[in-house]
Amino acid sequence: MQLYNLTLQHTTASPQAIVGNFSGARQQEIIISHGTRLQLLRPDVQTGKISTIITTDVFGSVRSLAAFRLTGGTKDYAIVGSDSGRIVILDYDPRTSSFVKVHQETFGKSGARRIVPGQYLATDPKGRAVMIAAMEKSKLVYILNRDAAANLTISSPLEAHRNASIVHHIVGVDVGFENPMFAALEVDYMDADQDPTGEAAANAGKLLTYYELDLGLNHVVRKWSEPTDPRANFLVQVPGGQLASSERFDGPSGVLVCTEDHIIYRNADAPQHRVAIPRRKHPLGDSGRGIIITSAVMHKMKGAFFFLLQSEEGDLYKITIEHEEEEVKALKIKYFDTVPIASALCILKSGFLFVASEFGNQQLYQFQKLGDDDDEKEFSSRDYPSYGMAHPNQPLPATYFRPRPLENLALADEIESLNPILDAKVLNLFPNSDTPQIFTLNGRGSRSMLRTLRHGLEVEETVSSDLPGIPNAVWTVKVRSDEVHDSYIILSFVNGTLVLSIGENIEEVQDTGFLSSAPTLAVQQIGDDALLQVHPQGIRHWRVPSGKSIVAATTNKRQVVVALSSAELVYFELDLDGQLNEYQDRKAMGSTVLALSIGDVPEGRQRTPFLAVGCEDQTVRIISLDPDSTLETISLQALTSPPSSICIVDMLDAGINRNQPTMFVNIGLQTGVLLRTVLDPFLGTRPVRLIRVQIKSQPAVLALSSRTWLNYTHQNLMHFTPLIFDTLDYAWGFSAELCPEGLIAITGNVLRRITTFIHATQITTHPGNSYFYIIESDHRVLGEDAAAKKVQQLRSQKKTVDEAVLELPPEQFGRPKAPAGTWGSCIRIVDPIENKTIRVFHLDNNEAAFSLAVVPFEAKNNELHLVVGTAQDTLLTPRSCTSGFLRVYKFTNDGADLELLHKTEIDDVPLSLLAFQGRLRLYDIGKKKMLRKAENKTFGSAIITLNTQGSRIVVGDMQESVYYAVYKAPENRLLVFADDGQPRWITCSTMVDYTTVAAGDRFGNVFVNRLDTKVSDQVDDDPTGAGILHEKGLFMGAPHKTQLLAHFHVGDLITSIHKVSMVAGGREVLLYTGLHGTIGVLVPFVSKEDVDFISTLEQHIRTEQTRYYVPVKAVVDGDLCETFARLPPAKQSAIAVELDRTVGEVLKKLEQMRVTASGF
């Protein structure tokens, strides 16, 4: 088995984000790490919208990210720490729109290891040095400088290792232009390692340590180390150092140490300041729960600075330091606003806050004010004895704030993110759809959602108007060539033409000079200020010879070609005086002309030199319009069916020619096939109609069939993508002041204006309807009934209940936290087509749902039931519960409602359920509870997944990979007869066939295992299973082992895997989803020739780009192969010669692999 891996949707999680002036222009950009990709974003200061400048695969795992600027420099560099064992410095080159590797220094082994640096990065604020640290022991410091040519240089690494220490965080200390300093939070475990009683480990303290880089002696020394709060988890840099232009200090220097419930200011021998972190004043809040700071950002302004710190509940706190020169007078904290929990915060000088959300969409907020003049109470270290350090080991009195909607921030824009995907289903539920949809469960807690994913470009409909009849074509046109926007919309009907004026209102006009009594074939603004209309009897003011009519026409700003019913071509060209002149000769085609096309006139030229003519004899002819060979046939191409439309367009495709546009001839056939120089996909079942349009000021082609497709250029590469919209009958480009770049389209008798745009846990479906049944469970949250009871109890005790706080939207503020072992859970019925919830059933008695299955029970005449596995008072670590239950529901009201039949108590948490031969794996249905039929207790840990075919069950174990089991009905036995020889932490699995299973693990790997067919047949032929019982186990496991066929590292925790066909009539593929928003496919190769060709291509590209630092077997990395289109032309040609192909043939093969397998 050989597979081809393609990523359809790259990971959208954002573990790290940095801000800086990376392009060198006077504008800040944001670089986001998506784990395996780097993305450069640029916010628009005027509109507040974010645009993506570049997205680059790093083919590794980014562990840390930092920005720095050399002293006196005008642009920022990005430093990347990854699992490569290297430190990499990147420079963004705006000319080539790419990241350039300035330095790449190797310091350790590859892989994310405890003692190999890369987990933490800290830069000196003046850009003179960088520290890269591991989780344990190792810390390296690099000196950054310039050479004589002003190029960035990096020194050899200087060691700052400390044996037997665990690093929790590092940060650069701002000391101005003194020797660079770095602060680290460390735990020394030397004594704990040698103490068998565990007492030393319990008493191990945290140390705040300063490391100084002595630039004169060129080494690193540990300058200062003092114990700090053992619950400290985060350090924040405080501005400091003397200004070069004056005697004034930027700030007091030092660091903020973030601990549970407190913030502490520390700086070597300076007095400490401590304040309590305010907590929410919520009637249902857990007062015993500590508050931890998870992200922070510092922002410097002219003569001032402040900090924004975020807690794990999403609350932002504004921290200010009152100081005189280097002496701190007070540390102040106040509530600022509440935003989604972030993995990184970035403040831009233009007044924006970028929130790289831990889960869900990334958001950009605009500062409305800085929270200085509001009524929010501010807490200061001066309010406590000894600035809060009188008793450093005791907590300060709790302080509270009242949560409220946003006041200081306003949401400006957000970037869609699929992170996290917890479960997914691939089904075709939508009417008139020929491809399946991907339904995903996304989000966490109250921000969870069910998303429907369809491949295509999003479309926004801005205007829709009913028309008096059904038009067959639509155009938009300007009156003068120098106008920016269109002036008229022309609609052609069977017996006439309608002209609409574009202004504040769109209305019909009569005095335009257009012939309204005949249908229109083409409309063109020609010359400086003339309009041209082609109708069946001629061009306006030019009539066809008697007995003939025009059957097809094509135009541009200087040329017109019409085809007559006599199969003749008539050519017109605009002369230098602005007169439209007919060429003296006419071209006889010998077959009825069905379609014509000429391209736009190139800038600075008088004419376009080529005309494409499609004829009824299933041919397309390219005809010259050059003055020396006018109307001479240059080439001819035979087709498989008559053409329905032709479109010549010059488009930039860097894969073919990155310096100038390439001329493409697009031919739509009556069978629904589009032919192009590079690609010939199947678009739909209707004849194809092609229209040339503008997308982002670049030429593009709109292809209309049973689906609407757009062929456009994005980031210098050509894309071919469907529009997610109704079937269009005709369309044309549209430009108006309120919609500068859109489309005007016809659907039936409707005129439409559109614009294009480039914690739930498990889900199941009912085979008889299109509803989804979803279980939702949230830990440390009160359920609906428990929350209502608690509120009622508070009211009965005459306690004040803040109703406004209770009514705050949970989507923004989350649900109030509760102690461990408390759950909120429900069963939800969703209609995915209507996108609405049908019913919600909340679980009471602190039950949480963990699994569900739709089961046909033989005892009930195969009537379908919904079985939900729940557990009461569940603790996650160690996993335990008071009792587990199997809830059996009967479907009522055609599946729109559920009726609880009974609950069956079981011993443990039911993590996986599966319908098996009319039974629920181990149970059958009874009148009052489930009846246990068979069980097997030999599995290593917890069972996560179950799959079945026939009497065979494939079991996915949490820690021990997959087992093959069989149910022998005569003996009522469940017997394990094969397992995997390699332990894996399984997260999902699916059966590829009767002997083969594909699965994913929590370390980002997808693998395929197969059972020997001889063993499979032997087990099936054994009626009682006696042979299995008496076989001797191998390696303390089952008697037989599976064989590993394929293995690939995706780089994301796999949450679901499905065997589906993504294209109508296409091959079946393995589609997988990842926790961080990844969606990919594993495509089986169909020929040995394809395997050899693609594998050889991959080997050549691997010399240019290293893939993940993990093993791979029998899988070709399609993402790596697709970087071929971005290689320099010389390298492309060299690889193509080695493959005995042309560059175009290589690109076409890669495009075919993607489109034929996934339709993407």
PEHUTA-V94040 format. One line per field, one symbol per residue. ss: DSSP state (~ for helix, > for strand, _ for the rest). psi: psi as a letter, one per 40 degrees, with the letter a starting at -180 (. if undefined). burial: # if it has 24 or more other C-alpha atoms within 12 Angstrom, else .. Layout:
BEGIN
ss: ???
psi: ???
burial: ???
END
This chain:
BEGIN
ss: __>>>>>>>______>>>>>________>>>>>___>>>>>>>______>>>>>>>>____>>>>>>>________>>>>>>___>>>>>>>>____>>>>>>>>>_____________>>>>_____>>>>>__>__>>>>>>>>_____>>>___>>_____>>>>>>>>>_______>>>>>>>>_~~~~~____~~~~___>>>>>>>>>____>>>>>>>>>>_____>>>>____>______>_____>>>>>__>>>>>______>>>>__>>____________>>>>>>>>>__>>>>>>>>___>>>>>>>>>>__>>>>>>>>>>>>___>>>>>>>___>>>>>>____>>>>>>__________>>>~~~_~~~~___________>>_______>>>>>>>_____>>>>>>>_________>>>>>>__~~~_>>>>>___>>>>>>>>>>______>>>>>__________>>>>>____>>>>>_____>>___________>>>>>>>___>>>>>>__>>__>>______>>>>>>___>>>>>>___>>>>>>>_____>>>____>>____>>>>>>___________>>>>>>___>>>>>>__~~~___>>>>>>____>>>>>>>>>>>___>>>>>>>>>>>>>___>>>______>______>>>>>>>__>>>>>>>___>>>>>>>__>>>>>>>______>>>>>_______>>>>>>__>>>>>>>>__>>>>>>_____>>>>>>>>>_>__~~~~~~~~~~~~~______~~~~___~~~~___>_____>>>>>>>>>____>>>>>>>____>>>>>>>>>>>~~~__>>>>>>>>>>__>____>__>>>>>>>>>>~~~_>>>>>>>>>>________>>__>>__>>>____>>>__________>>>>>>>__>>>>>>___>>>>>>>>____>>>>>>>______>>>>>>____>>>>>>___>>>>>>__~~~~~~~~~____~~~~__________>>_>>>>>>>____>>>>>>>________>>>>>>____>>>>>>___~~~~~~~~~~~~~~~__________>_>>>~~~~~~~~~__~~~~~~~~~~____~~~~~~~~~~~~~~~~__
psi: hhihhhhdhiieigdihiiigdeeifhiihhhhfdeihhhihihddeeihihdihhhefahhdihiiihiheieiiihhhhaeefihhhihhhddefihhhdihhheaiiigidehiedihhihdefeiihhiidhchhihhhhaiadefihihiiihhfihifihhdiiihhhfbeahiihiihihheddddehededdddehiihhhhhhhhddefihihdhhiiaheeieiihhhiaiiideieiidaeaaihhhiheihhhigbeiiihhiihiihghdeihdehihhhdiiihhhiheiiiihihieeehhhhhihhihbehhdihiiihcihiihieihhhieefihhhgidiaihihihhdiefdfaehhhhieeeihffefdgdeiiiiiiiihiiihdeihhdiihhhehihdiiihigehifheiiihhihiahbeeiihihhihihihhhdihhiidahieiiiiiidideidiidihhhhideahhhhhhadihiiidfeeiheeiihdihhhiadfihhhhideaihehiiiheiiheiiiiaeeihhihieefihhhiihaeeehhihidiihhdeihhdiihiiihiheidiheihhhhieffihhhhieidefhfhhdihhiieiiidiihhihihhdddhediihhhhhhhieeehhhiddigihdaeiihhhhhihhfeiiihhhhaeihihhihhfeihihiihgiihidiiiihhidegdgaihihhbfhhihihih.eidiiiiheeaeiihhhhhhifhhidddddddddddddefihhgddddehhdddeiiiiiiiehihiihhhhhddefihdihhhhaffihheiiihhhhdefffhhihhhhiihfhhdhihiidiiihhhihhiffeeiihhdihhhidahhehihhhfeigceiiiadeiihhdiihfeidbihdihiihbehhhhhidefaiihiihhddefihhheiihehhigidiiihdadehhhiiieeeihihihihddddddddehdeeddddeihihffaieiiihhdihhhdeihhdihihihehheiiiihhiiideehhiihhhieidddddddddddddddddhhaifiiihfhhhddddeedeeiiddddddddddefiidddddddddddddddee.
burial: #######################....#################...#.##.##################....##################.....##...#.#.##.###.################################......#.##.######..#############.###########..............###########....###...#################.......####################..###############....##########.....###################..##########################################..##....#.######...###..#..##..###############################....########################............##########.....#########..#######...........###..#########..###########...#....##########################.....#......#.#.###########.....##########.########....###....#.#.#################....##################.####.##########...######################################..#.################.#########...###############.##...#.............##...#########..############.....#..#################......############.....#.#########...####....####.##################....#........##.########.##################....#########..#########.##################....#..##....#..#........###########################...###################....##.###.######..#####..################....##.##..#...##################
END
